[in-house]
Amino acid sequence: MRTLVTRLVKEGWQLTGERKHYKLRSPTGKMLVLSKTPSCPRAIHNAERDIKRIMKNEQANQIHGDCRCGGET
């Protein structure tokens, strides 16, 4: 999990808290909380899925802004 967090910080995410969970803020302000010691074997896969979802939404917001199309072209 630490390598994933390190990669995100290099990509512009901010690490805002680091006790039992990593608290990360995306470049546009979305929060993501990850356990430092996940018990689920799929935790990294799930975290990567959540990150992709956040990044996809951020890209759609950059393209469409306040448009009401819902990100569809």
VMD Tcl script that builds the backbone (N, CA, C; Angstrom):
set m [mol new atoms 219]
animate dup $m
set s [atomselect $m all]
$s set {name element resname resid chain x y z} {
  {N N MET 1 A 0.834 -1.184 0.000}
  {CA C MET 1 A 0.000 0.000 0.000}
  {C C MET 1 A 0.882 1.253 0.000}
  {N N ARG 2 A 2.011 1.163 0.666}
  {CA C ARG 2 A 2.904 2.318 0.749}
  {C C ARG 2 A 3.404 2.747 -0.628}
  {N N THR 3 A 3.703 1.789 -1.498}
  {CA C THR 3 A 4.193 2.142 -2.838}
  {C C THR 3 A 3.105 2.852 -3.640}
  {N N LEU 4 A 1.860 2.451 -3.464}
  {CA C LEU 4 A 0.747 3.103 -4.141}
  {C C LEU 4 A 0.620 4.551 -3.663}
  {N N VAL 5 A 0.706 4.757 -2.371}
  {CA C VAL 5 A 0.612 6.104 -1.798}
  {C C VAL 5 A 1.775 6.973 -2.287}
  {N N THR 6 A 2.974 6.419 -2.317}
  {CA C THR 6 A 4.144 7.153 -2.794}
  {C C THR 6 A 3.955 7.577 -4.245}
  {N N ARG 7 A 3.435 6.686 -5.062}
  {CA C ARG 7 A 3.184 7.004 -6.471}
  {C C ARG 7 A 2.163 8.131 -6.609}
  {N N LEU 8 A 1.104 8.091 -5.801}
  {CA C LEU 8 A 0.081 9.127 -5.865}
  {C C LEU 8 A 0.639 10.487 -5.458}
  {N N VAL 9 A 1.469 10.504 -4.429}
  {CA C VAL 9 A 2.077 11.764 -3.991}
  {C C VAL 9 A 2.953 12.339 -5.102}
  {N N LYS 10 A 3.688 11.490 -5.797}
  {CA C LYS 10 A 4.510 11.953 -6.919}
  {C C LYS 10 A 3.653 12.495 -8.054}
  {N N GLU 11 A 2.402 12.009 -8.170}
  {CA C GLU 11 A 1.495 12.457 -9.225}
  {C C GLU 11 A 0.708 13.701 -8.828}
  {N N GLY 12 A 0.981 14.244 -7.635}
  {CA C GLY 12 A 0.334 15.493 -7.247}
  {C C GLY 12 A -0.702 15.388 -6.140}
  {N N TRP 13 A -0.941 14.191 -5.622}
  {CA C TRP 13 A -1.878 14.031 -4.519}
  {C C TRP 13 A -1.185 14.497 -3.235}
  {N N GLN 14 A -1.972 14.947 -2.260}
  {CA C GLN 14 A -1.420 15.379 -0.975}
  {C C GLN 14 A -1.761 14.362 0.102}
  {N N LEU 15 A -0.754 14.024 0.890}
  {CA C LEU 15 A -0.959 13.129 2.022}
  {C C LEU 15 A -1.289 14.011 3.218}
  {N N THR 16 A -2.549 13.957 3.696}
  {CA C THR 16 A -2.985 14.867 4.752}
  {C C THR 16 A -3.017 14.213 6.135}
  {N N GLY 17 A -3.026 12.917 6.216}
  {CA C GLY 17 A -3.049 12.236 7.499}
  {C C GLY 17 A -2.427 10.867 7.372}
  {N N GLU 18 A -1.826 10.385 8.450}
  {CA C GLU 18 A -1.079 9.136 8.335}
  {C C GLU 18 A -0.991 8.404 9.670}
  {N N ARG 19 A -2.089 8.223 10.344}
  {CA C ARG 19 A -2.041 7.444 11.585}
  {C C ARG 19 A -2.289 5.975 11.263}
  {N N LYS 20 A -3.516 5.516 11.375}
  {CA C LYS 20 A -3.844 4.136 11.016}
  {C C LYS 20 A -4.284 4.036 9.562}
  {N N HIS 21 A -4.590 5.169 8.958}
  {CA C HIS 21 A -5.034 5.225 7.567}
  {C C HIS 21 A -4.255 6.309 6.837}
  {N N TYR 22 A -4.067 6.101 5.547}
  {CA C TYR 22 A -3.528 7.154 4.692}
  {C C TYR 22 A -4.711 8.000 4.244}
  {N N LYS 23 A -4.625 9.303 4.429}
  {CA C LYS 23 A -5.667 10.209 3.958}
  {C C LYS 23 A -5.053 11.032 2.843}
  {N N LEU 24 A -5.576 10.821 1.654}
  {CA C LEU 24 A -5.023 11.470 0.467}
  {C C LEU 24 A -6.052 12.407 -0.146}
  {N N ARG 25 A -5.551 13.529 -0.663}
  {CA C ARG 25 A -6.404 14.484 -1.360}
  {C C ARG 25 A -5.910 14.593 -2.797}
  {N N SER 26 A -6.822 14.398 -3.743}
  {CA C SER 26 A -6.463 14.469 -5.164}
  {C C SER 26 A -6.141 15.917 -5.534}
  {N N PRO 27 A -5.533 16.137 -6.692}
  {CA C PRO 27 A -5.214 17.507 -7.103}
  {C C PRO 27 A -6.431 18.431 -7.173}
  {N N THR 28 A -7.626 17.884 -7.360}
  {CA C THR 28 A -8.826 18.724 -7.399}
  {C C THR 28 A -9.621 18.708 -6.100}
  {N N GLY 29 A -9.099 18.038 -5.082}
  {CA C GLY 29 A -9.717 18.105 -3.760}
  {C C GLY 29 A -10.517 16.904 -3.304}
  {N N LYS 30 A -10.637 15.858 -4.103}
  {CA C LYS 30 A -11.368 14.658 -3.682}
  {C C LYS 30 A -10.546 13.896 -2.646}
  {N N MET 31 A -11.223 13.379 -1.607}
  {CA C MET 31 A -10.530 12.643 -0.549}
  {C C MET 31 A -10.598 11.139 -0.802}
  {N N LEU 32 A -9.517 10.463 -0.433}
  {CA C LEU 32 A -9.438 9.012 -0.505}
  {C C LEU 32 A -8.752 8.541 0.771}
  {N N VAL 33 A -9.361 7.601 1.470}
  {CA C VAL 33 A -8.806 7.066 2.711}
  {C C VAL 33 A -8.470 5.600 2.491}
  {N N LEU 34 A -7.220 5.230 2.791}
  {CA C LEU 34 A -6.751 3.856 2.618}
  {C C LEU 34 A -6.166 3.352 3.932}
  {N N SER 35 A -6.477 2.117 4.279}
  {CA C SER 35 A -5.913 1.502 5.478}
  {C C SER 35 A -4.424 1.244 5.281}
  {N N LYS 36 A -3.643 1.492 6.332}
  {CA C LYS 36 A -2.206 1.211 6.246}
  {C C LYS 36 A -1.939 -0.282 6.248}
  {N N THR 37 A -2.768 -1.035 6.950}
  {CA C THR 37 A -2.583 -2.480 7.033}
  {C C THR 37 A -3.889 -3.182 6.678}
  {N N PRO 38 A -4.240 -3.213 5.400}
  {CA C PRO 38 A -5.511 -3.825 5.012}
  {C C PRO 38 A -5.503 -5.334 5.232}
  {N N SER 39 A -6.639 -5.872 5.660}
  {CA C SER 39 A -6.738 -7.311 5.878}
  {C C SER 39 A -7.261 -8.024 4.637}
  {N N CYS 40 A -7.878 -7.269 3.741}
  {CA C CYS 40 A -8.447 -7.856 2.529}
  {C C CYS 40 A -7.356 -8.046 1.470}
  {N N PRO 41 A -7.238 -9.224 0.893}
  {CA C PRO 41 A -6.217 -9.444 -0.142}
  {C C PRO 41 A -6.441 -8.587 -1.390}
  {N N ARG 42 A -7.667 -8.119 -1.599}
  {CA C ARG 42 A -7.974 -7.307 -2.772}
  {C C ARG 42 A -7.886 -5.812 -2.495}
  {N N ALA 43 A -7.365 -5.430 -1.366}
  {CA C ALA 43 A -7.360 -4.021 -0.968}
  {C C ALA 43 A -6.635 -3.136 -1.975}
  {N N ILE 44 A -5.494 -3.564 -2.472}
  {CA C ILE 44 A -4.749 -2.749 -3.429}
  {C C ILE 44 A -5.529 -2.647 -4.734}
  {N N HIS 45 A -6.098 -3.752 -5.187}
  {CA C HIS 45 A -6.912 -3.734 -6.402}
  {C C HIS 45 A -8.091 -2.768 -6.236}
  {N N ASN 46 A -8.767 -2.839 -5.104}
  {CA C ASN 46 A -9.910 -1.965 -4.848}
  {C C ASN 46 A -9.482 -0.499 -4.780}
  {N N ALA 47 A -8.334 -0.238 -4.161}
  {CA C ALA 47 A -7.830 1.136 -4.070}
  {C C ALA 47 A -7.500 1.679 -5.456}
  {N N GLU 48 A -6.867 0.869 -6.290}
  {CA C GLU 48 A -6.543 1.302 -7.648}
  {C C GLU 48 A -7.821 1.578 -8.448}
  {N N ARG 49 A -8.842 0.772 -8.251}
  {CA C ARG 49 A -10.129 1.004 -8.911}
  {C C ARG 49 A -10.721 2.338 -8.467}
  {N N ASP 50 A -10.679 2.620 -7.172}
  {CA C ASP 50 A -11.212 3.880 -6.655}
  {C C ASP 50 A -10.432 5.077 -7.205}
  {N N ILE 51 A -9.120 4.932 -7.307}
  {CA C ILE 51 A -8.280 6.007 -7.833}
  {C C ILE 51 A -8.623 6.270 -9.297}
  {N N LYS 52 A -8.768 5.212 -10.080}
  {CA C LYS 52 A -9.142 5.373 -11.492}
  {C C LYS 52 A -10.493 6.072 -11.614}
  {N N ARG 53 A -11.425 5.713 -10.742}
  {CA C ARG 53 A -12.755 6.323 -10.769}
  {C C ARG 53 A -12.665 7.823 -10.443}
  {N N ILE 54 A -11.885 8.168 -9.444}
  {CA C ILE 54 A -11.709 9.582 -9.085}
  {C C ILE 54 A -11.067 10.343 -10.239}
  {N N MET 55 A -10.017 9.773 -10.831}
  {CA C MET 55 A -9.320 10.447 -11.917}
  {C C MET 55 A -10.231 10.598 -13.144}
  {N N LYS 56 A -11.041 9.589 -13.426}
  {CA C LYS 56 A -11.963 9.657 -14.555}
  {C C LYS 56 A -12.974 10.776 -14.339}
  {N N ASN 57 A -13.512 10.883 -13.132}
  {CA C ASN 57 A -14.471 11.940 -12.817}
  {C C ASN 57 A -13.824 13.316 -12.905}
  {N N GLU 58 A -12.575 13.425 -12.471}
  {CA C GLU 58 A -11.874 14.703 -12.535}
  {C C GLU 58 A -11.642 15.114 -13.982}
  {N N GLN 59 A -11.294 14.163 -14.838}
  {CA C GLN 59 A -11.077 14.476 -16.251}
  {C C GLN 59 A -12.383 14.920 -16.897}
  {N N ALA 60 A -13.482 14.254 -16.564}
  {CA C ALA 60 A -14.782 14.635 -17.112}
  {C C ALA 60 A -15.163 16.039 -16.654}
  {N N ASN 61 A -14.863 16.371 -15.403}
  {CA C ASN 61 A -15.172 17.703 -14.890}
  {C C ASN 61 A -14.330 18.768 -15.580}
  {N N GLN 62 A -13.083 18.448 -15.923}
  {CA C GLN 62 A -12.232 19.404 -16.616}
  {C C GLN 62 A -12.762 19.662 -18.019}
  {N N ILE 63 A -13.275 18.633 -18.659}
  {CA C ILE 63 A -13.767 18.763 -20.030}
  {C C ILE 63 A -15.117 19.472 -20.051}
  {N N HIS 64 A -16.024 19.068 -19.154}
  {CA C HIS 64 A -17.402 19.536 -19.219}
  {C C HIS 64 A -17.728 20.625 -18.211}
  {N N GLY 65 A -16.868 20.829 -17.214}
  {CA C GLY 65 A -17.116 21.882 -16.233}
  {C C GLY 65 A -18.476 21.755 -15.590}
  {N N ASP 66 A -19.263 22.815 -15.668}
  {CA C ASP 66 A -20.581 22.835 -15.049}
  {C C ASP 66 A -21.684 22.404 -16.015}
  {N N CYS 67 A -21.310 21.835 -17.113}
  {CA C CYS 67 A -22.261 21.362 -18.124}
  {C C CYS 67 A -23.180 20.308 -17.498}
  {N N ARG 68 A -24.419 20.265 -17.903}
  {CA C ARG 68 A -25.392 19.318 -17.333}
  {C C ARG 68 A -25.489 18.022 -18.135}
  {N N CYS 69 A -24.537 17.778 -19.017}
  {CA C CYS 69 A -24.626 16.583 -19.862}
  {C C CYS 69 A -24.240 15.310 -19.102}
  {N N GLY 70 A -23.674 15.449 -17.907}
  {CA C GLY 70 A -23.281 14.273 -17.132}
  {C C GLY 70 A -21.996 13.649 -17.610}
  {N N GLY 71 A -21.200 14.407 -18.366}
  {CA C GLY 71 A -19.921 13.896 -18.839}
  {C C GLY 71 A -20.009 13.142 -20.140}
  {N N GLU 72 A -21.211 13.070 -20.720}
  {CA C GLU 72 A -21.374 12.359 -21.989}
  {C C GLU 72 A -21.230 13.345 -23.134}
  {N N THR 73 A -20.662 12.882 -24.216}
  {CA C THR 73 A -20.509 13.765 -25.370}
  {C C THR 73 A -21.527 13.483 -26.428}
}
mol reanalyze $m
mol bondsrecalc $m
mol representation Tube
mol addrep $m
